[in-house]
Amino acid sequence: MKLAFDIHDKPSFKQNVVFAIQQILAIITATILVPMLVNDDGAVNLNMDIAAALFGAGVGTLIYILFTKRMSPAFLGSSFAFISSMCGATVFGYFGIVVGAFIAGLVYVIIATVIHFAGSKWINKLMPPVIIGPTVALIGLDLAGGAIGNLSQASASVANGSYNLVAIFCGLCTLVITIIASVKGKKMVKLIPFIIGIASGYVIASIFTVIGMICDIDYLMIVNYDALVANFSNITLDSFIHIPKFAFVNMIKEITSPDFSISAADIGSIAMLFAPVAFVVFAEHIADHKNLSSIIGRDLVTDKPGLKRTLLGDGVGTMAGAFFGGCANTTYGESVACVAITGNASVSTIFLTAIFALIISFFSPIVAFINTIPTCVIGGICIALYGFIAVSGLRMLKDVDLGDNKNLFVVSTILICGIGGLTLKFGQIQLTKIATALILGIIVNLIIRFKENKSPKAEE
């Protein structure tokens, strides 16, 4: 595709600020949702701070940019793949989730070291487009349920959790306005469709909410302003400046507590929760970078910066992100989709986005305002974002002959097992449906192509 800004291009400062805000809006919901889900489902409620998770994502992204030598426009945020691992590790407190994320990052570093000595050509052999394509499509399709679930719900406390036609209307308005801005917009408008869409959706939802308040109609109350009201209900310094509750601070408090005790068996249990999932996220890492490569027109896996550098950036970024925010990081499909839709692949935009993530985590009003954005508006935006992820995967199959049963069986296995929700459980370890589908696709492909085109040169 034709890019408005390539990876080394630098938009003007004013443009870059707007682009960075757009990236923040694209990734922030998923980034803060991970600690919220762990708080709800963990065996021990750690009350993880969403501002700290946002700060950790910013730190992780800066490290990723450093390791990839500013050649890959990807944002690192809290990984959903590690939610079950984090919930299991909460019995060990913050120590468990931070050490677990360090172990996950170490797995990336080890794989990157292997690639350094063995090369990355085996990756293309193991996961060719016939496997990566449907896997990327599956990532987008797997997120579709969340997008539609958000679309049909209001955010106001009275109506939250229930099916709401007004919320659907607001979400669809957000989607349509985003599409019009992207397709019909001129110059700058075409490059910031998400900001325009979210702002328009928020205004429309607010109009319905105000009417609902005046007429005392709960069904029309789409926006929940409680976060902003609570933030300014008692004006103090915390109403404007908030120091995130960093994970490492809480971990140090645990370690220095007289009641703290940890054994080698406990460390082993934490490792078994995180290490297997890290191998799964490794496959998703490759899928995201293959997808991003197809968008920007250069192979980030086999060419510069190369898989070893992207993995090192992801691994060390995960360690650092968890140290501050408690969440293991991963490259975000939402960020990749934002690059695809806007045509802005400038790494300087990703850099500024990471800086904004650090700054925003300290400003209470901004965090509070973001929490008031209606879920239906986010759902409308996510239809476009997740749809582009799915379509990007399907685009990778354009040169794959699906009339050949060898390819057809591989693609069919991945799509049906993934969409059908097949998972594999081994005690406390559970492989997600995407990971399971990917592994089965690799196995089927290896079986089909076993001893295919075997020759002395091929053996070598």
C-alpha positions as CSV (number, residue, x, y, z in Angstrom):
1,M,0.0,0.0,0.0
2,K,1.1,3.6,-0.5
3,L,2.2,5.1,2.8
4,A,1.6,8.8,3.7
5,F,4.6,8.5,6.0
6,D,7.3,5.8,5.9
7,I,9.1,4.5,8.9
8,H,11.9,7.1,8.8
9,D,9.7,10.0,7.8
10,K,9.0,12.7,10.4
11,P,5.6,14.5,10.3
12,S,5.6,18.0,11.6
13,F,5.4,18.3,15.4
14,K,1.7,19.4,15.3
15,Q,0.8,16.5,13.0
16,N,2.8,14.0,15.1
17,V,1.0,15.1,18.3
18,V,-2.4,14.4,16.7
19,F,-1.1,11.1,15.2
20,A,0.2,10.0,18.6
21,I,-3.1,10.8,20.3
22,Q,-4.8,8.7,17.7
23,Q,-2.5,5.8,18.5
24,I,-3.2,6.2,22.2
25,L,-6.9,6.0,21.6
26,A,-6.4,2.9,19.5
27,I,-4.4,1.0,22.1
28,I,-5.5,2.3,25.5
29,T,-8.6,0.3,26.1
30,A,-6.8,-3.0,25.7
31,T,-3.8,-1.9,27.7
32,I,-5.8,-0.9,30.8
33,L,-8.3,-3.7,30.4
34,V,-5.7,-6.4,31.2
35,P,-5.0,-5.2,34.8
36,M,-8.7,-4.6,35.3
37,L,-9.5,-8.3,34.4
38,V,-6.8,-9.6,36.7
39,N,-8.2,-7.4,39.5
40,D,-11.6,-9.0,39.0
41,D,-10.5,-12.6,38.5
42,G,-7.3,-13.0,40.4
43,A,-7.2,-15.4,43.4
44,V,-5.7,-12.5,45.4
45,N,-7.0,-9.0,44.6
46,L,-3.8,-7.0,44.0
47,N,-5.7,-3.9,42.9
48,M,-3.3,-3.3,40.0
49,D,-3.1,0.3,38.8
50,I,-4.2,0.9,35.2
51,A,-2.0,4.1,35.1
52,A,1.0,2.0,36.0
53,A,0.1,-0.5,33.2
54,L,0.0,2.4,30.8
55,F,3.4,3.7,32.0
56,G,4.8,0.1,31.6
57,A,3.5,0.0,28.1
58,G,5.2,3.3,27.3
59,V,8.5,2.1,28.8
60,G,8.3,-1.3,26.9
61,T,7.6,0.5,23.6
62,L,10.6,2.8,24.0
63,I,12.9,-0.2,24.7
64,Y,11.4,-2.0,21.6
65,I,12.2,1.1,19.5
66,L,15.7,1.2,20.8
67,F,16.4,-2.5,20.1
68,T,14.9,-2.4,16.6
69,K,16.9,0.7,15.7
70,R,13.7,2.7,14.9
71,M,12.9,0.4,12.0
72,S,9.6,-1.1,13.2
73,P,6.4,1.0,13.9
74,A,4.9,-1.2,16.6
75,F,3.5,-0.3,20.0
76,L,3.8,-2.7,22.9
77,G,0.9,-3.0,25.3
78,S,-0.5,-5.4,28.0
79,S,-0.9,-8.9,26.6
80,F,-4.2,-10.7,26.9
81,A,-2.5,-14.0,26.4
82,F,-0.9,-13.8,29.9
83,I,-4.2,-13.0,31.8
84,S,-4.7,-16.6,33.0
85,S,-1.0,-16.8,33.9
86,M,-1.2,-13.6,35.9
87,C,-4.4,-14.7,37.7
88,G,-2.6,-17.9,38.7
89,A,0.5,-16.0,39.8
90,T,-1.5,-13.6,42.0
91,V,-1.3,-16.2,44.9
92,F,2.4,-15.1,45.0
93,G,1.4,-11.4,45.0
94,Y,3.2,-8.8,42.9
95,F,6.3,-11.0,43.2
96,G,4.6,-13.7,41.2
97,I,3.4,-11.5,38.2
98,V,6.6,-9.5,38.0
99,V,8.9,-12.6,38.1
100,G,6.6,-14.4,35.7
101,A,6.8,-11.6,33.2
102,F,10.6,-11.6,33.6
103,I,10.6,-15.4,32.8
104,A,8.4,-14.7,29.7
105,G,10.8,-12.0,28.5
106,L,13.7,-14.4,29.1
107,V,12.1,-16.9,26.8
108,Y,12.1,-14.2,24.0
109,V,15.7,-13.4,24.7
110,I,16.7,-17.1,24.5
111,I,14.8,-17.6,21.2
112,A,16.4,-14.4,19.8
113,T,19.8,-15.9,20.8
114,V,19.0,-19.1,18.9
115,I,18.0,-17.1,15.9
116,H,21.2,-15.1,16.1
117,F,23.3,-18.3,15.6
118,A,20.9,-20.4,13.5
119,G,19.3,-17.7,11.4
120,S,15.6,-17.0,10.8
121,K,15.1,-18.9,7.5
122,W,13.7,-21.8,9.5
123,I,10.9,-19.5,10.7
124,N,9.6,-19.1,7.1
125,K,9.9,-22.8,6.6
126,L,7.9,-23.6,9.8
127,M,5.4,-20.8,9.3
128,P,4.9,-19.9,5.7
129,P,2.1,-17.6,4.5
130,V,-0.4,-20.5,4.3
131,I,-0.1,-20.6,8.2
132,I,0.6,-17.0,9.1
133,G,-2.2,-15.6,6.9
134,P,-5.1,-17.5,8.5
135,T,-3.5,-17.0,12.0
136,V,-3.5,-13.2,11.6
137,A,-7.0,-13.4,10.2
138,L,-8.0,-15.5,13.2
139,I,-6.6,-12.8,15.6
140,G,-8.9,-10.2,14.2
141,L,-11.9,-12.6,14.0
142,D,-11.3,-13.7,17.6
143,L,-11.6,-10.0,18.7
144,A,-14.8,-9.5,16.8
145,G,-17.0,-10.7,19.7
146,G,-15.5,-8.2,22.0
147,A,-16.1,-5.4,19.5
148,I,-19.8,-6.3,19.1
149,G,-20.2,-6.8,22.8
150,N,-19.0,-3.3,23.5
151,L,-21.1,-1.9,20.6
152,S,-24.3,-3.0,22.2
153,Q,-23.7,-1.7,25.7
154,A,-24.0,1.7,27.3
155,S,-21.3,2.9,29.8
156,A,-23.7,4.6,32.3
157,S,-23.9,2.7,35.6
158,V,-27.7,2.4,35.3
159,A,-27.7,0.8,31.9
160,N,-24.3,-0.9,32.0
161,G,-24.3,-4.6,30.9
162,S,-27.6,-4.5,29.1
163,Y,-28.5,-4.5,25.4
164,N,-29.1,-0.9,24.3
165,L,-30.2,0.2,20.9
166,V,-29.2,3.8,21.5
167,A,-25.7,2.6,22.3
168,I,-25.6,0.6,19.1
169,F,-26.7,3.7,17.2
170,C,-23.9,5.8,18.8
171,G,-21.3,3.0,18.1
172,L,-22.4,2.7,14.4
173,C,-22.3,6.5,14.0
174,T,-18.7,6.3,15.3
175,L,-17.9,3.6,12.8
176,V,-19.6,5.4,9.8
177,I,-18.0,8.8,10.6
178,T,-14.6,7.0,10.9
179,I,-15.0,5.4,7.5
180,I,-16.1,8.6,5.9
181,A,-13.1,10.5,7.4
182,S,-10.7,7.8,6.2
183,V,-12.2,7.3,2.7
184,K,-13.6,10.7,1.8
185,G,-11.4,13.0,4.0
186,K,-8.8,15.4,2.6
187,K,-5.3,15.8,3.8
188,M,-5.1,15.8,7.6
189,V,-8.7,14.5,8.1
190,K,-7.8,11.3,6.2
191,L,-4.9,10.7,8.5
192,I,-6.9,11.0,11.8
193,P,-10.1,9.1,11.2
194,F,-10.1,7.5,14.7
195,I,-9.9,10.8,16.5
196,I,-12.7,12.2,14.4
197,G,-14.8,9.1,14.9
198,I,-14.3,8.8,18.6
199,A,-14.9,12.6,19.2
200,S,-18.1,12.5,17.1
201,G,-19.4,9.3,18.8
202,Y,-18.6,10.9,22.3
203,V,-20.6,14.0,21.4
204,I,-23.6,12.0,20.0
205,A,-23.6,9.8,23.1
206,S,-23.3,12.8,25.4
207,I,-26.4,14.5,23.7
208,F,-28.4,11.3,24.4
209,T,-27.1,11.2,28.0
210,V,-28.0,14.9,28.7
211,I,-31.6,14.3,27.3
212,G,-31.8,11.2,29.5
213,M,-30.8,13.1,32.6
214,I,-33.3,15.9,31.9
215,C,-36.1,13.6,31.1
216,D,-35.1,11.0,33.7
217,I,-34.8,8.2,31.1
218,D,-32.2,5.7,32.1
219,Y,-32.1,4.1,28.7
220,L,-30.7,7.2,27.1
221,M,-27.8,7.6,29.6
222,I,-25.0,6.3,27.5
223,V,-22.0,8.1,29.0
224,N,-20.9,7.5,32.6
225,Y,-19.2,10.6,33.9
226,D,-18.6,9.1,37.4
227,A,-14.8,8.9,36.9
228,L,-14.6,12.6,36.2
229,V,-17.0,13.5,39.0
230,A,-15.1,11.4,41.5
231,N,-11.7,12.9,40.3
232,F,-12.9,16.4,41.1
233,S,-15.3,15.7,44.0
234,N,-12.6,16.6,46.5
235,I,-10.1,19.0,44.9
236,T,-6.6,18.0,46.0
237,L,-3.2,17.6,44.3
238,D,-4.3,14.0,43.4
239,S,-7.1,15.5,41.3
240,F,-4.5,16.6,38.8
241,I,-1.3,14.7,39.5
242,H,-1.4,11.0,40.3
243,I,1.7,8.9,41.0
244,P,1.1,5.4,39.6
245,K,1.3,2.5,42.0
246,F,4.3,0.8,40.3
247,A,4.5,-3.0,40.5
248,F,8.1,-3.0,41.7
249,V,7.2,-0.7,44.7
250,N,4.5,-3.2,45.8
251,M,6.8,-6.1,45.2
252,I,9.5,-4.6,47.4
253,K,7.0,-4.1,50.1
254,E,6.0,-7.8,49.9
255,I,9.6,-9.0,49.9
256,T,10.6,-6.9,52.9
257,S,7.5,-8.0,54.9
258,P,8.2,-10.5,57.7
259,D,5.5,-12.8,56.4
260,F,7.1,-13.1,53.0
261,S,8.4,-16.5,52.0
262,I,9.2,-18.1,48.6
263,S,10.7,-21.4,47.6
264,A,12.3,-22.9,44.6
265,A,9.2,-24.9,43.9
266,D,7.2,-21.6,43.9
267,I,9.5,-20.1,41.3
268,G,9.1,-23.3,39.3
269,S,5.3,-23.0,39.5
270,I,5.5,-19.4,38.3
271,A,7.8,-20.4,35.4
272,M,5.3,-23.1,34.3
273,L,2.5,-20.5,34.3
274,F,4.4,-18.1,32.0
275,A,7.0,-19.9,29.9
276,P,4.7,-22.0,27.8
277,V,2.5,-19.0,27.1
278,A,5.6,-17.0,26.0
279,F,6.2,-19.6,23.2
280,V,2.6,-19.0,22.1
281,V,3.0,-15.2,22.1
282,F,6.3,-15.7,20.1
283,A,4.1,-17.1,17.3
284,E,1.8,-14.1,17.6
285,H,4.8,-11.8,17.5
286,I,5.8,-13.3,14.2
287,A,2.3,-13.0,12.8
288,D,2.1,-9.3,13.8
289,H,5.4,-8.5,12.2
290,K,4.6,-10.4,9.0
291,N,1.3,-8.4,8.9
292,L,3.2,-5.1,9.5
293,S,5.8,-6.1,6.9
294,S,3.0,-6.5,4.3
295,I,1.7,-3.0,5.2
296,I,5.0,-1.1,5.0
297,G,6.4,-3.1,2.1
298,R,9.6,-4.5,3.7
299,D,10.2,-7.8,5.6
300,L,10.9,-7.0,9.3
301,V,11.5,-10.6,10.0
302,T,14.2,-11.6,7.5
303,D,15.4,-8.1,6.6
304,K,16.2,-5.2,8.9
305,P,15.7,-5.0,11.9
306,G,15.3,-8.8,11.8
307,L,13.5,-11.2,14.0
308,K,16.2,-11.4,16.6
309,R,16.0,-7.7,17.3
310,T,12.2,-7.5,17.3
311,L,12.2,-10.4,19.8
312,L,14.9,-8.8,22.0
313,G,12.9,-5.6,22.0
314,D,9.7,-7.4,22.9
315,G,11.4,-9.5,25.5
316,V,13.3,-6.8,27.3
317,G,10.3,-4.5,26.8
318,T,8.1,-7.1,28.6
319,M,10.6,-7.3,31.5
320,A,10.7,-3.5,31.9
321,G,7.0,-3.0,31.4
322,A,6.1,-5.6,34.0
323,F,8.7,-4.0,36.4
324,F,6.6,-0.8,36.3
325,G,3.1,-1.9,35.4
326,G,2.9,-5.6,36.3
327,C,1.8,-6.7,32.9
328,A,3.7,-8.7,30.3
329,N,3.7,-6.7,27.0
330,T,3.3,-7.7,23.4
331,T,3.0,-6.0,20.0
332,Y,-0.5,-4.7,19.5
333,G,-2.7,-5.6,16.5
334,E,-4.7,-2.4,17.1
335,S,-1.6,-0.3,16.6
336,V,-0.7,-2.3,13.4
337,A,-4.3,-1.7,12.1
338,C,-4.0,2.0,12.9
339,V,-0.8,2.1,10.7
340,A,-2.7,0.2,7.9
341,I,-5.8,2.5,7.9
342,T,-4.0,5.8,8.2
343,G,-0.9,5.0,6.1
344,N,1.3,6.5,8.8
345,A,4.2,4.1,9.5
346,S,6.5,6.7,11.0
347,V,8.4,5.4,14.0
348,S,8.6,8.9,15.4
349,T,4.8,8.7,15.9
350,I,5.2,5.5,17.9
351,F,8.0,7.1,19.9
352,L,5.8,10.1,20.7
353,T,2.9,7.7,21.6
354,A,5.1,6.0,24.1
355,I,6.1,9.4,25.6
356,F,2.4,10.3,25.8
357,A,1.6,7.0,27.6
358,L,4.3,7.9,30.2
359,I,2.9,11.4,30.7
360,I,-0.8,10.5,30.7
361,S,-0.2,8.0,33.5
362,F,0.6,10.9,35.8
363,F,-2.4,13.1,34.9
364,S,-5.5,12.1,36.8
365,P,-8.0,14.2,34.7
366,I,-6.8,12.6,31.4
367,V,-7.1,9.0,32.8
368,A,-10.5,9.9,34.3
369,F,-11.7,11.4,30.9
370,I,-10.5,8.3,29.0
371,N,-12.5,6.1,31.4
372,T,-15.7,8.1,30.4
373,I,-15.5,7.2,26.7
374,P,-18.5,5.0,26.2
375,T,-17.9,1.3,25.5
376,C,-20.2,1.5,22.5
377,V,-18.0,4.2,20.9
378,I,-14.9,2.0,21.5
379,G,-16.9,-0.9,20.0
380,G,-17.6,1.1,16.8
381,I,-13.9,1.9,16.4
382,C,-12.9,-1.7,17.1
383,I,-15.0,-3.0,14.2
384,A,-12.7,-1.1,11.9
385,L,-9.5,-2.0,13.8
386,Y,-10.2,-5.7,14.2
387,G,-11.6,-5.9,10.7
388,F,-8.4,-4.6,9.3
389,I,-6.4,-7.2,11.2
390,A,-8.6,-10.0,9.8
391,V,-8.4,-8.6,6.3
392,S,-4.6,-8.2,6.5
393,G,-4.3,-11.9,7.3
394,L,-6.5,-12.8,4.3
395,R,-4.4,-10.6,2.1
396,M,-1.4,-12.8,2.9
397,L,-3.1,-15.6,1.2
398,K,-3.4,-13.8,-2.2
399,D,-0.4,-15.8,-3.6
400,V,-1.5,-19.1,-1.9
401,D,-3.2,-21.6,-4.2
402,L,-6.3,-22.6,-2.2
403,G,-7.3,-24.9,-5.1
404,D,-4.5,-27.1,-3.9
405,N,-5.8,-29.4,-1.1
406,K,-2.4,-29.2,0.6
407,N,-3.0,-25.6,1.3
408,L,-6.7,-25.9,1.7
409,F,-6.4,-28.4,4.6
410,V,-3.9,-26.2,6.5
411,V,-6.0,-23.1,6.2
412,S,-9.2,-25.0,7.1
413,T,-7.6,-26.5,10.2
414,I,-6.5,-23.2,11.5
415,L,-9.7,-21.3,10.8
416,I,-12.2,-23.9,12.1
417,C,-10.2,-24.9,15.2
418,G,-9.7,-21.2,16.0
419,I,-13.2,-19.9,15.3
420,G,-14.6,-23.1,17.0
421,G,-12.7,-22.2,20.2
422,L,-10.5,-25.4,20.6
423,T,-8.1,-25.0,23.5
424,L,-5.7,-27.3,25.2
425,K,-5.3,-27.6,28.9
426,F,-2.4,-29.1,30.8
427,G,-3.1,-28.6,34.5
428,Q,-2.8,-24.8,35.2
429,I,-1.4,-24.2,31.7
430,Q,-3.9,-23.5,29.0
431,L,-3.1,-22.8,25.3
432,T,-5.4,-20.2,23.8
433,K,-7.6,-21.1,20.8
434,I,-5.3,-19.1,18.5
435,A,-2.2,-20.8,19.8
436,T,-3.9,-24.2,19.5
437,A,-5.1,-23.5,16.0
438,L,-1.6,-22.3,15.0
439,I,0.1,-25.4,16.4
440,L,-2.3,-27.7,14.7
441,G,-1.8,-25.8,11.4
442,I,2.0,-26.2,11.7
443,I,1.6,-30.0,12.4
444,V,-0.8,-30.5,9.5
445,N,1.5,-28.6,7.2
446,L,4.5,-30.6,8.3
447,I,2.7,-33.9,7.8
448,I,1.4,-33.0,4.4
449,R,4.8,-31.8,3.2
450,F,6.9,-34.5,4.8
451,K,9.6,-35.7,2.4
452,E,8.2,-33.4,-0.3
453,N,10.8,-32.4,-2.9
454,K,13.5,-34.3,-1.0
455,S,16.9,-34.0,-2.5
456,P,20.6,-33.9,-1.4
457,K,20.5,-30.1,-1.6
458,A,17.2,-29.9,0.3
459,E,18.6,-32.2,3.0
460,E,21.6,-30.0,3.3
